[in-house]
Amino acid sequence: MPEQIVELKRRGESFTRVGIPICKGPATYRLMLTWPEEREGRVIEIPHDEIASIATAKERPRGKEPAPANS
């Protein structure tokens, strides 16, 4: 499965998380982080109501900042 760029809105702030989706579950979206490298492999749970958008990331060399595939 390709990497996803997930934009979040939480308490008026915006966040970006990048990773491989593990589960799109009924209440939370689980994402195994792939960028930045110091967070690789961590699994986070994101409540669906905090997700502003999800985009597929372009393939890139390890360490380079991800960009959406459609840009």
All heavy atoms as TSV, in Angstrom:
chain	resi	resn	atom	element	x	y	z
A	1	MET	N	N	0.852	-1.177	0.000
A	1	MET	CA	C	0.000	0.000	0.000
A	1	MET	C	C	0.897	1.239	0.000
A	1	MET	O	O	1.878	1.292	0.726
A	1	MET	CB	C	-0.908	-0.032	1.217
A	1	MET	CG	C	-1.826	1.153	1.282
A	1	MET	SD	S	-3.229	0.961	2.376
A	1	MET	CE	C	-4.254	-0.090	1.390
A	2	PRO	N	N	0.575	2.255	-0.783
A	2	PRO	CA	C	1.399	3.464	-0.840
A	2	PRO	C	C	1.294	4.305	0.431
A	2	PRO	O	O	0.313	4.237	1.161
A	2	PRO	CB	C	0.849	4.219	-2.040
A	2	PRO	CG	C	-0.524	3.715	-2.225
A	2	PRO	CD	C	-0.539	2.308	-1.707
A	3	GLU	N	N	2.303	5.117	0.637
A	3	GLU	CA	C	2.295	6.046	1.768
A	3	GLU	C	C	1.167	7.056	1.604
A	3	GLU	O	O	0.820	7.431	0.487
A	3	GLU	CB	C	3.597	6.833	1.816
A	3	GLU	CG	C	4.765	6.110	2.381
A	3	GLU	CD	C	5.964	7.017	2.413
A	3	GLU	OE1	O	6.427	7.402	1.328
A	3	GLU	OE2	O	6.416	7.352	3.510
A	4	GLN	N	N	0.655	7.500	2.736
A	4	GLN	CA	C	-0.408	8.491	2.753
A	4	GLN	C	C	0.070	9.724	3.520
A	4	GLN	O	O	0.808	9.607	4.502
A	4	GLN	CB	C	-1.656	7.943	3.451
A	4	GLN	CG	C	-2.209	6.673	2.844
A	4	GLN	CD	C	-2.887	6.932	1.521
A	4	GLN	OE1	O	-3.772	7.753	1.427
A	4	GLN	NE2	N	-2.464	6.219	0.506
A	5	ILE	N	N	-0.355	10.889	3.057
A	5	ILE	CA	C	-0.137	12.140	3.775
A	5	ILE	C	C	-1.484	12.503	4.383
A	5	ILE	O	O	-2.454	12.744	3.663
A	5	ILE	CB	C	0.353	13.256	2.832
A	5	ILE	CG1	C	1.671	12.850	2.175
A	5	ILE	CG2	C	0.485	14.574	3.599
A	5	ILE	CD1	C	2.118	13.787	1.073
A	6	VAL	N	N	-1.548	12.507	5.710
A	6	VAL	CA	C	-2.804	12.753	6.412
A	6	VAL	C	C	-2.726	14.117	7.088
A	6	VAL	O	O	-1.841	14.372	7.904
A	6	VAL	CB	C	-3.085	11.648	7.461
A	6	VAL	CG1	C	-4.409	11.891	8.155
A	6	VAL	CG2	C	-3.053	10.262	6.815
A	7	GLU	N	N	-3.634	15.000	6.705
A	7	GLU	CA	C	-3.735	16.331	7.315
A	7	GLU	C	C	-4.787	16.250	8.419
A	7	GLU	O	O	-5.903	15.784	8.182
A	7	GLU	CB	C	-4.161	17.373	6.278
A	7	GLU	CG	C	-3.194	17.550	5.131
A	7	GLU	CD	C	-1.913	18.251	5.528
A	7	GLU	OE1	O	-1.914	19.023	6.508
A	7	GLU	OE2	O	-0.902	18.012	4.856
A	8	LEU	N	N	-4.415	16.724	9.617
A	8	LEU	CA	C	-5.310	16.676	10.772
A	8	LEU	C	C	-5.646	18.066	11.261
A	8	LEU	O	O	-4.834	18.985	11.138
A	8	LEU	CB	C	-4.639	15.936	11.941
A	8	LEU	CG	C	-3.992	14.609	11.654
A	8	LEU	CD1	C	-3.186	14.158	12.836
A	8	LEU	CD2	C	-5.047	13.606	11.324
A	9	LYS	N	N	-6.813	18.209	11.851
A	9	LYS	CA	C	-7.221	19.437	12.537
A	9	LYS	C	C	-7.599	19.014	13.954
A	9	LYS	O	O	-8.469	18.168	14.143
A	9	LYS	CB	C	-8.434	20.076	11.872
A	9	LYS	CG	C	-8.173	20.552	10.478
A	9	LYS	CD	C	-7.884	22.011	10.475
A	9	LYS	CE	C	-7.782	22.444	9.017
A	9	LYS	NZ	N	-6.996	23.601	8.840
A	10	ARG	N	N	-6.891	19.593	14.933
A	10	ARG	CA	C	-7.145	19.250	16.333
A	10	ARG	C	C	-7.081	20.520	17.162
A	10	ARG	O	O	-6.069	21.192	17.182
A	10	ARG	CB	C	-6.085	18.250	16.808
A	10	ARG	CG	C	-6.276	17.766	18.222
A	10	ARG	CD	C	-5.189	16.805	18.640
A	10	ARG	NE	N	-5.240	15.607	17.826
A	10	ARG	CZ	C	-4.183	14.826	17.599
A	10	ARG	NH1	N	-3.012	15.119	18.096
A	10	ARG	NH2	N	-4.310	13.753	16.848
A	11	ARG	N	N	-8.176	20.844	17.822
A	11	ARG	CA	C	-8.267	22.025	18.683
A	11	ARG	C	C	-7.763	23.293	17.998
A	11	ARG	O	O	-6.987	24.056	18.549
A	11	ARG	CB	C	-7.490	21.787	19.986
A	11	ARG	CG	C	-8.149	20.753	20.861
A	11	ARG	CD	C	-7.377	20.537	22.145
A	11	ARG	NE	N	-7.306	19.108	22.346
A	11	ARG	CZ	C	-6.191	18.406	22.463
A	11	ARG	NH1	N	-5.020	18.994	22.431
A	11	ARG	NH2	N	-6.239	17.109	22.634
A	12	GLY	N	N	-8.158	23.480	16.744
A	12	GLY	CA	C	-7.796	24.675	15.997
A	12	GLY	C	C	-6.409	24.660	15.384
A	12	GLY	O	O	-6.015	25.603	14.726
A	13	GLU	N	N	-5.639	23.603	15.596
A	13	GLU	CA	C	-4.296	23.496	15.021
A	13	GLU	C	C	-4.289	22.453	13.910
A	13	GLU	O	O	-5.078	21.522	13.917
A	13	GLU	CB	C	-3.283	23.095	16.090
A	13	GLU	CG	C	-3.086	24.149	17.168
A	13	GLU	CD	C	-1.977	23.761	18.118
A	13	GLU	OE1	O	-0.851	23.510	17.645
A	13	GLU	OE2	O	-2.248	23.694	19.315
A	14	SER	N	N	-3.357	22.627	12.961
A	14	SER	CA	C	-3.204	21.674	11.857
A	14	SER	C	C	-1.918	20.872	12.040
A	14	SER	O	O	-0.901	21.415	12.481
A	14	SER	CB	C	-3.138	22.407	10.517
A	14	SER	OG	O	-4.351	23.051	10.266
A	15	PHE	N	N	-1.984	19.584	11.703
A	15	PHE	CA	C	-0.848	18.690	11.793
A	15	PHE	C	C	-0.788	17.852	10.525
A	15	PHE	O	O	-1.813	17.605	9.903
A	15	PHE	CB	C	-0.999	17.703	12.968
A	15	PHE	CG	C	-1.152	18.356	14.301
A	15	PHE	CD1	C	-2.408	18.684	14.788
A	15	PHE	CD2	C	-0.049	18.621	15.084
A	15	PHE	CE1	C	-2.565	19.266	16.025
A	15	PHE	CE2	C	-0.191	19.211	16.323
A	15	PHE	CZ	C	-1.450	19.535	16.807
A	16	THR	N	N	0.397	17.383	10.178
A	16	THR	CA	C	0.567	16.467	9.057
A	16	THR	C	C	1.270	15.224	9.561
A	16	THR	O	O	2.257	15.322	10.294
A	16	THR	CB	C	1.419	17.101	7.939
A	16	THR	OG1	O	0.760	18.288	7.493
A	16	THR	CG2	C	1.575	16.157	6.770
A	17	ARG	N	N	0.769	14.066	9.172
A	17	ARG	CA	C	1.392	12.793	9.502
A	17	ARG	C	C	1.556	12.025	8.199
A	17	ARG	O	O	0.684	12.086	7.325
A	17	ARG	CB	C	0.557	11.989	10.488
A	17	ARG	CG	C	0.325	12.679	11.815
A	17	ARG	CD	C	1.619	12.822	12.604
A	17	ARG	NE	N	1.395	13.434	13.894
A	17	ARG	CZ	C	1.751	14.674	14.203
A	17	ARG	NH1	N	2.341	15.426	13.297
A	17	ARG	NH2	N	1.531	15.170	15.390
A	18	VAL	N	N	2.664	11.295	8.066
A	18	VAL	CA	C	2.950	10.536	6.848
A	18	VAL	C	C	3.232	9.094	7.233
A	18	VAL	O	O	4.025	8.833	8.138
A	18	VAL	CB	C	4.166	11.126	6.101
A	18	VAL	CG1	C	4.458	10.319	4.842
A	18	VAL	CG2	C	3.934	12.578	5.758
A	19	GLY	N	N	2.574	8.162	6.542
A	19	GLY	CA	C	2.803	6.761	6.834
A	19	GLY	C	C	1.983	5.839	5.973
A	19	GLY	O	O	1.354	6.249	5.002
A	20	ILE	N	N	2.007	4.572	6.377
A	20	ILE	CA	C	1.277	3.527	5.672
A	20	ILE	C	C	0.056	3.169	6.504
A	20	ILE	O	O	0.188	2.833	7.687
A	20	ILE	CB	C	2.174	2.296	5.461
A	20	ILE	CG1	C	3.376	2.692	4.609
A	20	ILE	CG2	C	1.386	1.154	4.829
A	20	ILE	CD1	C	4.462	1.648	4.550
A	21	PRO	N	N	-1.141	3.238	5.915
A	21	PRO	CA	C	-2.338	2.894	6.676
A	21	PRO	C	C	-2.330	1.415	7.053
A	21	PRO	O	O	-2.014	0.567	6.230
A	21	PRO	CB	C	-3.498	3.210	5.739
A	21	PRO	CG	C	-2.922	3.640	4.454
A	21	PRO	CD	C	-1.449	3.655	4.558
A	22	ILE	N	N	-2.666	1.153	8.296
A	22	ILE	CA	C	-2.754	-0.217	8.788
A	22	ILE	C	C	-4.215	-0.625	8.893
A	22	ILE	O	O	-4.578	-1.735	8.573
A	22	ILE	CB	C	-2.075	-0.342	10.163
A	22	ILE	CG1	C	-0.587	-0.068	10.005
A	22	ILE	CG2	C	-2.317	-1.703	10.778
A	22	ILE	CD1	C	0.157	-0.021	11.310
A	23	CYS	N	N	-5.040	0.315	9.350
A	23	CYS	CA	C	-6.464	0.027	9.540
A	23	CYS	C	C	-7.243	1.325	9.376
A	23	CYS	O	O	-6.856	2.362	9.906
A	23	CYS	CB	C	-6.680	-0.549	10.938
A	23	CYS	SG	S	-8.395	-0.871	11.329
A	24	LYS	N	N	-8.327	1.259	8.639
A	24	LYS	CA	C	-9.164	2.444	8.447
A	24	LYS	C	C	-10.388	2.397	9.347
A	24	LYS	O	O	-11.260	3.232	9.225
A	24	LYS	CB	C	-9.551	2.564	6.973
A	24	LYS	CG	C	-8.337	2.777	6.096
A	24	LYS	CD	C	-8.683	2.869	4.646
A	24	LYS	CE	C	-7.420	3.037	3.822
A	24	LYS	NZ	N	-7.695	3.078	2.400
A	25	GLY	N	N	-10.438	1.438	10.258
A	25	GLY	CA	C	-11.467	1.186	11.258
A	25	GLY	C	C	-12.658	2.111	11.347
A	25	GLY	O	O	-12.677	3.176	10.757
A	26	PRO	N	N	-13.640	1.711	12.120
A	26	PRO	CA	C	-14.856	2.510	12.228
A	26	PRO	C	C	-14.686	3.786	13.057
A	26	PRO	O	O	-15.336	4.774	12.797
A	26	PRO	CB	C	-15.850	1.564	12.902
A	26	PRO	CG	C	-15.007	0.583	13.637
A	26	PRO	CD	C	-13.734	0.458	12.855
A	27	ALA	N	N	-13.776	3.786	14.032
A	27	ALA	CA	C	-13.622	4.961	14.887
A	27	ALA	C	C	-12.290	5.662	14.694
A	27	ALA	O	O	-12.205	6.879	14.819
A	27	ALA	CB	C	-13.756	4.561	16.357
A	28	THR	N	N	-11.239	4.890	14.387
A	28	THR	CA	C	-9.909	5.492	14.225
A	28	THR	C	C	-9.218	4.974	12.973
A	28	THR	O	O	-9.501	3.883	12.491
A	28	THR	CB	C	-8.996	5.202	15.435
A	28	THR	OG1	O	-8.840	3.796	15.570
A	28	THR	CG2	C	-9.531	5.801	16.710
A	29	TYR	N	N	-8.312	5.790	12.485
A	29	TYR	CA	C	-7.482	5.482	11.328
A	29	TYR	C	C	-6.095	5.200	11.888
A	29	TYR	O	O	-5.510	6.063	12.546
A	29	TYR	CB	C	-7.471	6.712	10.417
A	29	TYR	CG	C	-6.854	6.544	9.059
A	29	TYR	CD1	C	-7.625	6.130	7.978
A	29	TYR	CD2	C	-5.522	6.851	8.841
A	29	TYR	CE1	C	-7.079	6.020	6.712
A	29	TYR	CE2	C	-4.964	6.751	7.569
A	29	TYR	CZ	C	-5.754	6.320	6.517
A	29	TYR	OH	O	-5.207	6.216	5.266
A	30	ARG	N	N	-5.583	3.983	11.713
A	30	ARG	CA	C	-4.258	3.644	12.227
A	30	ARG	C	C	-3.235	3.798	11.125
A	30	ARG	O	O	-3.420	3.316	10.015
A	30	ARG	CB	C	-4.229	2.220	12.757
A	30	ARG	CG	C	-4.980	2.095	14.035
A	30	ARG	CD	C	-4.772	0.746	14.655
A	30	ARG	NE	N	-5.610	0.665	15.833
A	30	ARG	CZ	C	-6.169	-0.423	16.260
A	30	ARG	NH1	N	-5.977	-1.561	15.621
A	30	ARG	NH2	N	-6.922	-0.408	17.330
A	31	LEU	N	N	-2.135	4.466	11.474
A	31	LEU	CA	C	-1.106	4.793	10.508
A	31	LEU	C	C	0.258	4.420	11.094
A	31	LEU	O	O	0.577	4.820	12.218
A	31	LEU	CB	C	-1.161	6.300	10.243
A	31	LEU	CG	C	-0.392	6.888	9.092
A	31	LEU	CD1	C	-0.983	6.427	7.753
A	31	LEU	CD2	C	-0.418	8.409	9.156
A	32	MET	N	N	1.052	3.639	10.335
A	32	MET	CA	C	2.426	3.371	10.739
A	32	MET	C	C	3.287	4.464	10.114
A	32	MET	O	O	3.363	4.574	8.886
A	32	MET	CB	C	2.905	1.998	10.275
A	32	MET	CG	C	4.337	1.719	10.739
A	32	MET	SD	S	4.944	0.092	10.306
A	32	MET	CE	C	5.045	0.252	8.528
A	33	LEU	N	N	3.897	5.275	10.947
A	33	LEU	CA	C	4.642	6.428	10.465
A	33	LEU	C	C	5.889	6.020	9.682
A	33	LEU	O	O	6.565	5.057	10.038
A	33	LEU	CB	C	5.035	7.329	11.639
A	33	LEU	CG	C	3.868	7.893	12.450
A	33	LEU	CD1	C	4.393	8.702	13.631
A	33	LEU	CD2	C	2.948	8.740	11.589
A	34	THR	N	N	6.162	6.778	8.612
A	34	THR	CA	C	7.345	6.528	7.777
A	34	THR	C	C	8.213	7.768	7.629
A	34	THR	O	O	9.323	7.681	7.122
A	34	THR	CB	C	6.938	6.053	6.367
A	34	THR	OG1	O	6.097	7.040	5.772
A	34	THR	CG2	C	6.234	4.714	6.415
A	35	TRP	N	N	7.710	8.919	8.039
A	35	TRP	CA	C	8.465	10.158	7.937
A	35	TRP	C	C	8.048	11.098	9.039
A	35	TRP	O	O	6.847	11.169	9.336
A	35	TRP	CB	C	8.215	10.817	6.576
A	35	TRP	CG	C	9.063	12.009	6.339
A	35	TRP	CD1	C	10.340	12.024	5.859
A	35	TRP	CD2	C	8.726	13.364	6.599
A	35	TRP	NE1	N	10.802	13.312	5.810
A	35	TRP	CE2	C	9.837	14.148	6.256
A	35	TRP	CE3	C	7.592	13.999	7.102
A	35	TRP	CZ2	C	9.848	15.529	6.392
A	35	TRP	CZ3	C	7.599	15.368	7.237
A	35	TRP	CH2	C	8.720	16.127	6.881
A	36	PRO	N	N	8.918	11.813	9.680
A	36	PRO	CA	C	10.373	11.798	9.549
A	36	PRO	C	C	10.973	10.513	10.125
A	36	PRO	O	O	10.317	9.802	10.887
A	36	PRO	CB	C	10.826	13.028	10.335
A	36	PRO	CG	C	9.734	13.303	11.311
A	36	PRO	CD	C	8.464	12.790	10.680
A	37	GLU	N	N	12.213	10.223	9.758
A	37	GLU	CA	C	12.836	8.950	10.095
A	37	GLU	C	C	12.839	8.651	11.590
A	37	GLU	O	O	12.702	7.505	11.983
A	37	GLU	CB	C	14.284	8.861	9.570
A	37	GLU	CG	C	14.373	8.629	8.095
A	37	GLU	CD	C	14.104	9.895	7.292
A	37	GLU	OE1	O	14.265	11.008	7.821
A	37	GLU	OE2	O	13.718	9.749	6.128
A	38	GLU	N	N	12.998	9.655	12.435
A	38	GLU	CA	C	13.045	9.379	13.878
A	38	GLU	C	C	11.718	8.847	14.418
A	38	GLU	O	O	11.658	8.342	15.524
A	38	GLU	CB	C	13.507	10.603	14.680
A	38	GLU	CG	C	12.622	11.803	14.575
A	38	GLU	CD	C	13.014	12.757	13.450
A	38	GLU	OE1	O	13.890	12.460	12.643
A	38	GLU	OE2	O	12.398	13.830	13.384
A	39	ARG	N	N	10.662	8.923	13.625
A	39	ARG	CA	C	9.357	8.390	14.049
A	39	ARG	C	C	8.974	7.110	13.305
A	39	ARG	O	O	7.895	6.564	13.527
A	39	ARG	CB	C	8.271	9.434	13.811
A	39	ARG	CG	C	8.419	10.633	14.698
A	39	ARG	CD	C	7.244	11.545	14.526
A	39	ARG	NE	N	7.384	12.709	15.385
A	39	ARG	CZ	C	6.558	13.710	15.377
A	39	ARG	NH1	N	5.538	13.718	14.553
A	39	ARG	NH2	N	6.739	14.723	16.181
A	40	GLU	N	N	9.822	6.638	12.412
A	40	GLU	CA	C	9.513	5.456	11.601
A	40	GLU	C	C	9.108	4.266	12.468
A	40	GLU	O	O	9.720	3.995	13.496
A	40	GLU	CB	C	10.729	5.024	10.771
A	40	GLU	CG	C	10.945	5.817	9.547
A	40	GLU	CD	C	12.136	5.327	8.741
A	40	GLU	OE1	O	13.031	4.661	9.285
A	40	GLU	OE2	O	12.156	5.630	7.547
A	41	GLY	N	N	8.069	3.589	12.019
A	41	GLY	CA	C	7.629	2.369	12.674
A	41	GLY	C	C	6.620	2.565	13.785
A	41	GLY	O	O	5.977	1.604	14.194
A	42	ARG	N	N	6.450	3.757	14.272
A	42	ARG	CA	C	5.448	4.000	15.318
A	42	ARG	C	C	4.056	3.928	14.709
A	42	ARG	O	O	3.830	4.403	13.604
A	42	ARG	CB	C	5.633	5.374	15.953
A	42	ARG	CG	C	6.894	5.482	16.744
A	42	ARG	CD	C	6.980	6.819	17.405
A	42	ARG	NE	N	8.293	6.978	17.996
A	42	ARG	CZ	C	8.731	8.086	18.519
A	42	ARG	NH1	N	7.970	9.165	18.536
A	42	ARG	NH2	N	9.929	8.159	19.036
A	43	VAL	N	N	3.141	3.346	15.449
A	43	VAL	CA	C	1.753	3.275	14.998
A	43	VAL	C	C	0.945	4.268	15.821
A	43	VAL	O	O	1.022	4.281	17.049
A	43	VAL	CB	C	1.185	1.849	15.163
A	43	VAL	CG1	C	-0.296	1.814	14.796
A	43	VAL	CG2	C	1.977	0.862	14.306
A	44	ILE	N	N	0.218	5.137	15.109
A	44	ILE	CA	C	-0.632	6.113	15.787
A	44	ILE	C	C	-2.084	5.867	15.397
A	44	ILE	O	O	-2.373	5.303	14.345
A	44	ILE	CB	C	-0.225	7.565	15.464
A	44	ILE	CG1	C	-0.355	7.864	13.965
A	44	ILE	CG2	C	1.181	7.851	15.961
A	44	ILE	CD1	C	-0.210	9.343	13.618
A	45	GLU	N	N	-2.982	6.272	16.277
A	45	GLU	CA	C	-4.418	6.182	16.011
A	45	GLU	C	C	-4.955	7.595	15.871
A	45	GLU	O	O	-4.724	8.442	16.738
A	45	GLU	CB	C	-5.125	5.445	17.137
A	45	GLU	CG	C	-4.747	3.989	17.196
A	45	GLU	CD	C	-5.584	3.205	18.185
A	45	GLU	OE1	O	-6.455	3.789	18.859
A	45	GLU	OE2	O	-5.355	2.000	18.280
A	46	ILE	N	N	-5.653	7.834	14.775
A	46	ILE	CA	C	-6.196	9.161	14.484
A	46	ILE	C	C	-7.727	9.048	14.442
A	46	ILE	O	O	-8.268	8.301	13.620
A	46	ILE	CB	C	-5.694	9.669	13.116
A	46	ILE	CG1	C	-4.160	9.657	13.063
A	46	ILE	CG2	C	-6.255	11.047	12.828
A	46	ILE	CD1	C	-3.602	9.818	11.659
A	47	PRO	N	N	-8.424	9.770	15.308
A	47	PRO	CA	C	-9.887	9.754	15.227
A	47	PRO	C	C	-10.339	10.298	13.864
A	47	PRO	O	O	-9.791	11.287	13.368
A	47	PRO	CB	C	-10.330	10.689	16.360
A	47	PRO	CG	C	-9.157	10.726	17.297
A	47	PRO	CD	C	-7.945	10.568	16.425
A	48	HIS	N	N	-11.322	9.643	13.267
A	48	HIS	CA	C	-11.802	10.065	11.937
A	48	HIS	C	C	-12.260	11.517	11.914
A	48	HIS	O	O	-12.069	12.204	10.913
A	48	HIS	CB	C	-12.937	9.149	11.459
A	48	HIS	CG	C	-12.458	7.840	10.953
A	48	HIS	ND1	N	-11.892	7.669	9.713
A	48	HIS	CD2	C	-12.432	6.615	11.539
A	48	HIS	CE1	C	-11.558	6.406	9.538
A	48	HIS	NE2	N	-11.865	5.746	10.643
A	49	ASP	N	N	-12.805	12.007	13.019
A	49	ASP	CA	C	-13.303	13.388	13.007
A	49	ASP	C	C	-12.176	14.422	13.024
A	49	ASP	O	O	-12.425	15.608	12.850
A	49	ASP	CB	C	-14.292	13.631	14.142
A	49	ASP	CG	C	-13.694	13.440	15.523
A	49	ASP	OD1	O	-12.562	12.917	15.647
A	49	ASP	OD2	O	-14.371	13.806	16.506
A	50	GLU	N	N	-10.916	14.009	13.208
A	50	GLU	CA	C	-9.781	14.934	13.159
A	50	GLU	C	C	-9.110	14.974	11.785
A	50	GLU	O	O	-8.239	15.797	11.549
A	50	GLU	CB	C	-8.739	14.555	14.218
A	50	GLU	CG	C	-9.226	14.764	15.633
A	50	GLU	CD	C	-8.178	14.440	16.678
A	50	GLU	OE1	O	-7.057	14.005	16.310
A	50	GLU	OE2	O	-8.479	14.617	17.865
A	51	ILE	N	N	-9.508	14.094	10.873
A	51	ILE	CA	C	-8.884	14.031	9.555
A	51	ILE	C	C	-9.483	15.092	8.637
A	51	ILE	O	O	-10.674	15.106	8.382
A	51	ILE	CB	C	-9.042	12.625	8.932
A	51	ILE	CG1	C	-8.323	11.592	9.798
A	51	ILE	CG2	C	-8.510	12.607	7.500
A	51	ILE	CD1	C	-8.542	10.151	9.364
A	52	ALA	N	N	-8.621	15.992	8.149
A	52	ALA	CA	C	-9.049	17.027	7.210
A	52	ALA	C	C	-8.918	16.522	5.772
A	52	ALA	O	O	-9.761	16.813	4.931
A	52	ALA	CB	C	-8.237	18.294	7.407
A	53	SER	N	N	-7.824	15.776	5.478
A	53	SER	CA	C	-7.641	15.232	4.133
A	53	SER	C	C	-6.607	14.108	4.165
A	53	SER	O	O	-5.783	14.035	5.071
A	53	SER	CB	C	-7.185	16.321	3.154
A	53	SER	OG	O	-5.879	16.758	3.477
A	54	ILE	N	N	-6.683	13.271	3.133
A	54	ILE	CA	C	-5.729	12.183	2.947
A	54	ILE	C	C	-5.320	12.194	1.485
A	54	ILE	O	O	-6.171	12.248	0.600
A	54	ILE	CB	C	-6.337	10.807	3.306
A	54	ILE	CG1	C	-6.758	10.782	4.773
A	54	ILE	CG2	C	-5.346	9.685	2.995
A	54	ILE	CD1	C	-7.502	9.519	5.183
A	55	ALA	N	N	-3.999	12.167	1.243
A	55	ALA	CA	C	-3.484	12.145	-0.130
A	55	ALA	C	C	-2.401	11.075	-0.237
A	55	ALA	O	O	-1.677	10.823	0.724
A	55	ALA	CB	C	-2.907	13.500	-0.504
A	56	THR	N	N	-2.292	10.466	-1.400
A	56	THR	CA	C	-1.220	9.513	-1.648
A	56	THR	C	C	0.074	10.292	-1.861
A	56	THR	O	O	0.088	11.313	-2.542
A	56	THR	CB	C	-1.538	8.670	-2.893
A	56	THR	OG1	O	-2.764	7.970	-2.651
A	56	THR	CG2	C	-0.439	7.674	-3.196
A	57	ALA	N	N	1.166	9.812	-1.251
A	57	ALA	CA	C	2.465	10.477	-1.380
A	57	ALA	C	C	3.202	9.963	-2.611
A	57	ALA	O	O	3.100	8.786	-2.961
A	57	ALA	CB	C	3.305	10.225	-0.137
A	58	LYS	N	N	3.957	10.863	-3.257
A	58	LYS	CA	C	4.828	10.475	-4.367
A	58	LYS	C	C	5.935	9.589	-3.835
A	58	LYS	O	O	6.381	9.761	-2.700
A	58	LYS	CB	C	5.530	11.704	-4.959
A	58	LYS	CG	C	4.777	12.502	-5.920
A	58	LYS	CD	C	5.717	13.585	-6.467
A	58	LYS	CE	C	4.946	14.677	-7.130
A	58	LYS	NZ	N	5.811	15.764	-7.590
A	59	GLU	N	N	6.418	8.667	-4.674
A	59	GLU	CA	C	7.596	7.908	-4.293
A	59	GLU	C	C	8.767	8.873	-4.220
A	59	GLU	O	O	8.849	9.831	-4.994
A	59	GLU	CB	C	7.869	6.813	-5.317
A	59	GLU	CG	C	6.867	5.690	-5.239
A	59	GLU	CD	C	7.262	4.508	-6.105
A	59	GLU	OE1	O	8.472	4.212	-6.226
A	59	GLU	OE2	O	6.354	3.899	-6.663
A	60	ARG	N	N	9.675	8.626	-3.269
A	60	ARG	CA	C	10.800	9.518	-3.063
A	60	ARG	C	C	11.926	8.756	-2.387
A	60	ARG	O	O	11.693	7.714	-1.794
A	60	ARG	CB	C	10.386	10.698	-2.200
A	60	ARG	CG	C	10.075	10.265	-0.786
A	60	ARG	CD	C	9.331	11.289	0.017
A	60	ARG	NE	N	9.334	11.036	1.429
A	60	ARG	CZ	C	8.789	10.018	2.048
A	60	ARG	NH1	N	8.203	9.082	1.348
A	60	ARG	NH2	N	8.839	9.881	3.353
A	61	PRO	N	N	13.148	9.291	-2.453
A	61	PRO	CA	C	14.240	8.653	-1.727
A	61	PRO	C	C	14.022	8.800	-0.220
A	61	PRO	O	O	13.419	9.789	0.235
A	61	PRO	CB	C	15.485	9.424	-2.152
A	61	PRO	CG	C	15.073	10.336	-3.235
A	61	PRO	CD	C	13.588	10.407	-3.255
A	62	ARG	N	N	14.506	7.840	0.539
A	62	ARG	CA	C	14.390	7.892	1.998
A	62	ARG	C	C	15.040	9.175	2.513
A	62	ARG	O	O	16.098	9.570	2.068
A	62	ARG	CB	C	15.069	6.686	2.617
A	62	ARG	CG	C	14.853	6.590	4.097
A	62	ARG	CD	C	15.392	5.274	4.639
A	62	ARG	NE	N	15.057	5.130	6.019
A	62	ARG	CZ	C	15.857	5.532	7.016
A	62	ARG	NH1	N	17.018	6.079	6.758
A	62	ARG	NH2	N	15.469	5.381	8.267
A	63	GLY	N	N	14.344	9.834	3.429
A	63	GLY	CA	C	14.866	11.057	4.027
A	63	GLY	C	C	14.346	12.339	3.395
A	63	GLY	O	O	14.373	13.384	4.019
A	64	LYS	N	N	13.864	12.251	2.168
A	64	LYS	CA	C	13.331	13.442	1.506
A	64	LYS	C	C	11.891	13.667	1.961
A	64	LYS	O	O	11.130	12.726	2.126
A	64	LYS	CB	C	13.393	13.269	-0.008
A	64	LYS	CG	C	13.014	14.512	-0.757
A	64	LYS	CD	C	13.251	14.386	-2.229
A	64	LYS	CE	C	12.822	15.683	-2.889
A	64	LYS	NZ	N	12.860	15.609	-4.319
A	65	GLU	N	N	11.522	14.937	2.129
A	65	GLU	CA	C	10.161	15.268	2.575
A	65	GLU	C	C	9.140	14.814	1.540
A	65	GLU	O	O	9.321	15.020	0.338
A	65	GLU	CB	C	10.031	16.762	2.804
A	65	GLU	CG	C	8.712	17.146	3.407
A	65	GLU	CD	C	8.658	18.603	3.866
A	65	GLU	OE1	O	9.694	19.269	3.862
A	65	GLU	OE2	O	7.562	19.036	4.213
A	66	PRO	N	N	8.069	14.177	1.982
A	66	PRO	CA	C	7.037	13.699	1.044
A	66	PRO	C	C	6.212	14.836	0.452
A	66	PRO	O	O	6.050	15.882	1.049
A	66	PRO	CB	C	6.159	12.799	1.916
A	66	PRO	CG	C	6.530	13.062	3.306
A	66	PRO	CD	C	7.805	13.806	3.351
A	67	ALA	N	N	5.676	14.559	-0.742
A	67	ALA	CA	C	4.782	15.481	-1.441
A	67	ALA	C	C	3.624	14.663	-1.993
A	67	ALA	O	O	3.795	13.480	-2.310
A	67	ALA	CB	C	5.509	16.196	-2.567
A	68	PRO	N	N	2.449	15.272	-2.128
A	68	PRO	CA	C	1.322	14.545	-2.714
A	68	PRO	C	C	1.606	14.098	-4.144
A	68	PRO	O	O	2.296	14.799	-4.902
A	68	PRO	CB	C	0.174	15.566	-2.693
A	68	PRO	CG	C	0.591	16.578	-1.679
A	68	PRO	CD	C	2.083	16.610	-1.705
A	69	ALA	N	N	1.107	12.943	-4.514
A	69	ALA	CA	C	1.338	12.377	-5.857
A	69	ALA	C	C	0.709	13.231	-6.942
A	69	ALA	O	O	1.190	13.232	-8.069
A	69	ALA	CB	C	0.797	10.961	-5.913
A	70	ASN	N	N	-0.329	13.979	-6.643
A	70	ASN	CA	C	-1.014	14.777	-7.659
A	70	ASN	C	C	-0.442	16.179	-7.820
A	70	ASN	O	O	-1.033	17.009	-8.468
A	70	ASN	CB	C	-2.507	14.842	-7.372
A	70	ASN	CG	C	-2.816	15.462	-6.027
A	70	ASN	OD1	O	-1.906	15.825	-5.291
A	70	ASN	ND2	N	-4.084	15.571	-5.705
A	71	SER	N	N	0.727	16.461	-7.214
A	71	SER	CA	C	1.295	17.820	-7.347
A	71	SER	C	C	2.521	17.795	-8.242
A	71	SER	O	O	3.080	16.829	-8.589
A	71	SER	CB	C	1.666	18.388	-5.997
A	71	SER	OG	O	2.706	17.658	-5.399
